Amino acid sequence: MKHLEELRVKIFADGADVASTLEMYSNPIIKGFTTNPTLMRKAGVTDYKRFALELLEAIPDRPISFEVFADDFPEMERQARAIASWGENVYVKIPITNTQRESSIPLVERLVQDNIKLNVTALMTLDQVREVHEAINGGPRCYVSVFAGRIADTGRDPLPLMSSAVEILNANPQSELVWASPRELLNIFQADQINCHIITATHDILKKLALIGKDLDDYSLDTVKMFYEDGRAAQYKL
């Protein structure tokens, strides 16, 4: 098993809690940050722009992805251009379609032509990866987020698809594949194994980084102790 310092895949923290995000910022292993409207709502964010600007003031030197939240493309484009103006380290997240299954590719092409860095998100098929690859080719640096964790949720092994996605995007040195929505720490090593460029991870997953390489006999004993202490604290009787 590799040490964290030996990994080629870049780890991005995924979340919207400012305190936890700043804690992750202090860790040099975290190379960037992502968020989305669902995470922001869960964290209690009510003022989108204030939240984003506060984060950007505290984190000026690592990439941060903020997502549009409109469903019609003219408003989506207006939001994207506004978000892009907030900082040089900002990537604008554009979903691959709107809720009507209408493709976002024409919008992606327009934004890329204006040198706006994007994070095209919510992809789950290789056809989508190919479409995005064509749309962003020749433009500024962009991320392509394939939701490997959600693919796995359907009972499919995401590794073959993610490996193929790496090959597609490697044809454009300005694009990077993001392994999005991982479900466990092991996914970081799987992403590294296939030369995926970036993997996002929630704060709950990142808290497990200290477990990497832990002696399994010791971990077994820790687990036994946890069960014992919880049973004792609950004062169970038979």
C-alpha positions in Angstrom: 0.0 0.0 0.0 1.3 3.4 -0.9 1.8 6.2 1.6 -0.3 9.3 1.0 2.8 11.3 -0.1 3.4 8.7 -2.9 -0.1 9.0 -4.4 -0.3 10.6 -7.9 -4.1 11.3 -7.6 -4.9 14.7 -6.2 -7.4 14.7 -3.2 -10.0 17.4 -3.2 -12.2 17.9 -0.1 -15.9 17.9 -0.9 -18.2 19.8 1.5 -19.7 23.1 2.6 -19.0 23.5 6.3 -16.6 26.4 6.5 -14.8 25.3 9.7 -14.2 21.7 8.4 -13.1 23.1 5.1 -10.5 25.4 6.7 -9.3 22.5 8.8 -8.8 20.5 5.6 -7.0 23.5 4.0 -4.3 23.2 6.7 -3.5 19.7 5.4 -1.1 19.9 2.4 -2.4 16.6 1.1 -5.7 18.4 0.2 -5.0 19.9 -3.2 -8.4 21.5 -3.9 -12.1 21.9 -2.9 -15.5 21.2 -4.3 -19.1 21.8 -3.2 -22.6 21.7 -4.6 -26.1 23.0 -3.7 -27.0 19.8 -1.9 -24.0 20.0 0.4 -24.5 23.7 0.9 -28.1 23.3 1.9 -27.2 20.5 4.3 -24.6 22.7 5.9 -27.2 25.5 6.4 -25.8 27.9 3.9 -28.4 30.6 3.1 -26.4 33.2 1.3 -24.6 31.6 -1.7 -22.4 34.5 -2.7 -21.4 35.4 0.9 -20.4 31.8 1.6 -18.4 31.5 -1.6 -16.5 34.8 -1.1 -15.7 34.0 2.5 -14.3 30.6 1.4 -12.3 32.2 -1.4 -10.8 34.9 0.9 -9.6 32.1 3.2 -8.4 29.8 0.4 -6.9 31.9 -2.4 -4.4 29.4 -3.7 -6.1 26.1 -4.4 -8.9 25.4 -6.9 -12.5 25.6 -5.6 -15.5 24.5 -7.6 -18.9 26.2 -7.1 -22.0 25.0 -9.0 -24.7 26.8 -10.8 -28.3 26.1 -9.5 -30.5 27.3 -12.3 -32.3 24.9 -14.7 -32.8 27.0 -17.8 -29.7 27.6 -19.8 -29.8 31.4 -20.1 -29.9 31.8 -16.3 -27.4 29.0 -15.9 -25.0 30.9 -18.1 -25.6 34.2 -16.2 -24.8 32.4 -12.9 -21.7 30.7 -14.4 -20.2 34.0 -15.6 -20.9 35.6 -12.2 -19.3 32.8 -10.3 -16.3 32.7 -12.6 -15.7 36.4 -11.8 -15.1 35.7 -8.1 -11.5 34.5 -8.4 -8.8 33.0 -10.6 -8.9 29.7 -8.6 -12.7 29.3 -9.3 -14.0 26.4 -11.4 -17.7 26.7 -12.3 -19.6 23.4 -12.0 -22.1 22.8 -14.9 -24.3 19.7 -14.8 -24.2 17.6 -17.9 -27.9 18.1 -18.5 -30.7 20.1 -16.9 -33.6 18.4 -15.2 -35.4 18.0 -18.6 -32.5 15.9 -19.8 -31.5 18.7 -22.2 -27.8 18.7 -22.9 -25.5 21.4 -21.4 -22.9 20.9 -24.1 -23.8 24.1 -26.1 -23.4 26.1 -22.9 -20.2 24.4 -22.0 -18.8 25.3 -25.5 -19.8 28.9 -25.1 -18.2 29.3 -21.7 -15.0 27.5 -22.7 -14.7 29.8 -25.7 -14.6 32.7 -23.2 -11.8 31.0 -21.3 -14.0 30.1 -18.2 -12.6 27.2 -16.3 -15.4 24.5 -15.8 -16.1 21.5 -13.7 -18.6 19.6 -15.8 -20.4 17.4 -13.3 -22.9 14.5 -12.7 -21.5 12.4 -15.6 -22.1 8.6 -15.4 -21.5 7.3 -19.0 -18.6 7.2 -21.4 -20.8 8.8 -24.1 -21.1 11.8 -21.8 -17.3 11.9 -21.2 -16.7 11.9 -24.9 -19.2 14.7 -25.5 -17.6 16.8 -22.8 -14.1 16.0 -24.0 -15.0 17.4 -27.5 -16.6 20.5 -26.0 -13.7 21.5 -23.8 -10.8 20.4 -26.0 -8.6 23.4 -26.8 -10.0 25.5 -24.0 -8.8 26.4 -20.5 -8.1 23.8 -17.8 -11.3 22.0 -17.0 -12.5 19.1 -14.7 -14.8 16.3 -15.8 -16.6 14.8 -12.8 -17.8 11.2 -13.2 -19.8 10.0 -10.3 -18.1 6.6 -9.7 -19.7 6.2 -6.3 -23.2 6.5 -7.7 -22.3 4.1 -10.5 -21.3 1.6 -7.9 -24.6 2.2 -6.1 -26.3 0.6 -9.1 -24.3 -2.6 -8.7 -21.9 -1.8 -11.5 -18.1 -1.8 -11.1 -17.0 1.7 -11.9 -13.3 0.9 -12.4 -13.5 -0.2 -16.1 -15.5 3.0 -17.0 -13.2 5.2 -15.0 -10.2 3.7 -16.7 -11.7 4.3 -20.1 -12.5 7.9 -19.1 -8.9 8.5 -18.2 -7.8 7.4 -21.6 -10.3 9.6 -23.3 -9.4 12.7 -21.4 -5.6 12.1 -21.6 -5.9 13.2 -25.2 -6.5 16.8 -23.9 -3.8 17.8 -21.4 -6.0 20.7 -20.2 -8.7 18.3 -18.9 -8.6 16.3 -15.7 -10.9 13.4 -14.6 -12.5 13.7 -11.2 -13.6 10.5 -9.4 -16.6 12.0 -7.7 -18.8 10.6 -4.9 -16.5 8.0 -3.5 -17.9 5.7 -0.9 -14.9 4.6 1.0 -11.2 5.4 1.6 -10.2 2.5 -0.7 -11.5 4.4 -3.7 -8.6 6.9 -3.3 -6.1 4.0 -4.0 -8.3 2.7 -6.8 -8.3 6.1 -8.4 -4.6 6.3 -8.1 -4.1 2.9 -9.6 -5.9 3.8 -12.9 -4.1 7.2 -13.1 -7.2 9.2 -12.4 -6.2 12.8 -11.9 -8.4 13.9 -9.0 -10.7 12.3 -6.4 -13.1 14.2 -4.2 -13.9 13.0 -0.7 -16.3 14.2 2.0 -14.9 15.2 5.4 -16.2 12.0 6.9 -14.1 10.0 4.5 -11.1 12.2 4.9 -11.2 11.8 8.7 -10.2 8.1 8.0 -6.9 9.1 6.5 -5.2 8.4 9.8 -6.2 4.7 9.4 -4.2 4.1 6.3 -1.7 1.3 6.9 -3.0 0.7 10.5 -2.1 -2.7 11.9 -5.2 -4.9 11.4 -4.6 -6.8 14.7 -4.6 -3.5 16.5 -7.7 -2.4 14.6 -9.4 -5.6 15.6 -8.7 -4.9 19.2 -9.9 -1.3 18.9 -13.2 -2.6 17.5 -13.6 -5.1 20.4 -12.9 -2.3 22.8 -15.5 -0.1 21.1 -18.2 -2.8 21.4 -17.4 -3.4 25.0 -17.4 0.3 26.0 -20.7 1.0 24.2 -22.3 -2.0 25.9 -21.0 -0.9 29.3 -22.1 2.7 28.7 -25.6 1.5 27.8 -25.7 -0.5 31.1 -27.3 -3.5 29.3 -28.4 -6.4 31.5 -29.6 -9.9 30.8 
